[in-house]
């Protein structure tokens, strides 16, 4: 297996750093899938036991000026690694105003993802190289089921009780959820096909609901929904408020598209597009 990539464009480097920071906030450890045309950051906790799942996808040609890789075989031209997300994020923080960034697979007594940052001194033409060796674990594709997030996404298309709705500004949602966290550990997300989204908490002492209206629904939502569902009928899911807040706090930039898909009493799926980066995030319902 071989992997080597390089970024020289400052805007691409800053964007890649923001993506890394987002992943570090969403997952302590994750799997990195390297293929000839894409990078995927994957978190595949067991949804049945209350874990979240994530699938973040980057088109490599939009970030890297050089990109070379050889997978485990010609038939499976992919590489799967497991790493601590924060280690990559910390390494990239040293790349601000860097001339170039190189990433490659190495073996220095243990498998590493080596990040080399070329820094230029402002007062001269000289430069220095800062190198970070990030410990990784090479994952056997046959031994790991890493694509459960995509399977979940595909399965949503066939669910009758699915309601899909555009999200309000994520910063506004985050502010609301932060206040609700002080009252309850659980939260109900409900939405309908009239573009209405509610965030609701209920305790023995108080019931608080925040209403968002006129958000809009994607055309595919009403087309794939059963004729038995009235537009005003709410689909709802009861989730851990900390898991929702972790997702909202992880967003570094305003997405160009933000969707929420709800399957009543089963799962909530967030589908975000950040320019040329897509993020799928799944939070299971509380039992």
N, C-alpha and C positions, 0 to 999 in steps of 0.2 A: 504494500500500500504506500502511496505517495500523495502528498498534498503540499502545494505551495501557492501563495497568492500575494498580491501587492496592490496597495492603494497609494496613489500619488495626488489625486484631486482632493483639495481641502474640504469641499462641500460633501463629497462622498465619505471622507474620513469622519467628519462631524456627524453625518447621518448614521453611519455604522456604529459610532460611539453611543448615540442616543438609543439605538436599537439594543445594544448590549446593556445599557443602563436599565432599560425597560425589562429585559429578560431577568436581570439580577433582582429586580423588585418583585417579579412574578414567581420566580422559582429559585430555591436555594441551590438545587442541582438540576441539571437537565441533560438531555441527549442532543448531540449535534450531528445532523445528517448532512454529509457532503456528497453532492452528485455533480455531474459535469455542468449543469446549468443552474443549480439552486443550492442554497443553504437553508436548512430547517432546524430551528430550535424546538425541541419536543419535550413536553412534560406529560407523562402518561401514568398518573396515579389511578388507582382503582376507584372508579366512580361509585361502584356498589358500596364501598366502605366510606364514602363521603369525601374522597379526594377529588381535586380539580384536575383538568387536563388542558393542555395548550398545544397549539401547532402554529408556529410563526415561520413564515416563508419569505425568503429574499431571493430576487433574481440576481445571480452573481455578476452578470454583465453590467448592471446598474451601479455597482460598487467598485469592482476590481479592474485595474488596468492590465493585470496579468493573473491568470488563473489556470493552474495545472493540477490534475489529480488522476490517480489510478486506484481503482477500487480493489476489492478482494479478489475479483476475477473478471474476465471479459463479460461473463453473463450477469454478474452482480457488480456493476461498476459504481459502487457506492461505498462510503465509509461511515461508520457509526461510532461516535465517541461519547463518553459520559464525562462531564466536567462540573466543577463548582462555578456557577454563573458569576458570582462576585469576583472570582479571580480574573476572569476575562474583563469584566468591567473595570477593575482596578488597573489592569495593564493598559487599557485603552485611555484611561484618564491622563496618562503621561504623554499621550499623542497629540495634545492640543498644540496647534501651530507647528506640527511636525512637517518635515519635508516629504517623508514617505513612511509607510507602515508595511511590514512584511509579516506574514503568518505562514508557518510551516509545521509539518509533523516531524518530530525528532525523537531520538531515544538517548537520553542522558542518564543511564543507569535505571531509568524508568521511562515509560512513554510520556511525551510532552507535546503540548501545543506551544511552540515557541513564537512569541510576539516580539519583533524587533522594530524599534521606533528610531527613526533618524531625525535628530533634533539639530536645528541650525542656530548658531549664535547670531543675534541681531547685529552685533558690532563688527562681525567679520564674516568671511566666507567659509570658515571652518565649521565642522559639525561633529556630533558625537552620537554613538549608538547606545540606546538603552534596551536591554534584552530581558524579557520575562519568560521563564519556563513554567508553564501551567501544567500541573500533573493531570493526566487524563486516564481513562480506562477504555480500551478498545472493546467494543461490544460485538458479540457474534449475532449477526442478523437472524439466524435460525433460532437463537435462544431467547430473543427479545421480541415482544410484540409492541412496536413503537408507533404504529399508525392507528391506534384506537380513536384518536381525535378525528381523523378523516372519516373513519367508519361511522362515528357518531354523527358527523355532519351529513353524510350521505343518508343515514337512517332518518334524519329529521325530515327529509323531503317527502317521505311516505307516511308521516304521522298526521292523522286527521285533526287532532286537537292543537296543532301548531298555530301560533299567532306570531307574526313577524312585524316589527315596528321599528321605525327610525328612532334613535336615541336623542335626547336633548344634549346640551353641552355637557361634556363629561366633568368639567370643573364644577358646574352647578350640581350635578348628581353627587359628586364627591363631598361637596360642602353639606348637602342635605344628609347623606349617609353618616358623615362624621358626627353630626348632632344627634342622629337617631341612635348611634352606637352607645351613647351615654345613658340611654333609657333601656335598651334591650339588646340581647345577643342575637336575636333572630329578626328577619325582615321578610315581608311578603312583596314580591314583584308581580304586578298584574297589568295586563294590557288587552286591548281589543282591536277590532278592525276599523274603528272610528278614529284611530290616531291618538288614543288616550292611554297614558301610562301612569300608574300609581305606585308609590313606594309607601308601604304601610307597616306600622308596628302596633302590636296590641299586648298590653299587660293587664294585670288585675286592677291597676290604678288608672291607666290612661290608654287612649287609642289616638294615634297620630298618623295622618295620611298627607302626603304631598302629591298633588295632582299636576300632571303635565298634559296639555291638550294640543290638538292640531299638529301632532308630530308627523303624521303621514305613515302610510303602510306601503311597502314595495308591492308592485303589481303581482308578483309571484305568490304573495301571501294569500290574497283573496282567490286567486285562480286555483291554488292547490287545497284550499280549505273546503271541508264538507258543506254542502248546501244546507245542512241542518244547523249550522252555526250562524246565529244572527250577528250582525256587525257590532252590536252593543255588548254582546256576551264577553265576559272577561276570562282569559286564561291566566292562571296564577301559579306561582311556585314559591315555596317557603324555603329560604336559604340562610346559611350562616352569614351574619352581617360582616364579620371580619374577613371572610373570603371575598365578598363583594367589594369591600373597601380596599383590600389588597390589589384587586384588579384595577380599580379606579385610580389608586395612588401610583400604579405602575406606568400610567400613560404620560409620556414625556412631551408629546406634541399633540395638537388637535388633529384628529383623523379626518381624511377627506370624505370618508363614509363610515357610519357607525350604525349597526343593526343589532337588535335584540330579538332572539327567537325563543319563545316560551312553549314548552310542552307541559301542560297542566300536571302539577304534582310529581313531575319527573325530573326536569332539567331546564336550565336556562343557558342559552348559547349566545355569546357575544361575537360578532363578526365585524372586525375593524379593518379599514384600509388606510395605511399611512403612506401616501404617495405610492412608492413601489414596494412596500412591505405590507403583507397581510397577516392578521392575527386572528386565530380562532381560539376562544376561551370558553370552557365548559364548567359550570358549577352545578352539582347535583342537588336535587331537592332533599330537604331534611325529612327523615322518616317519621 
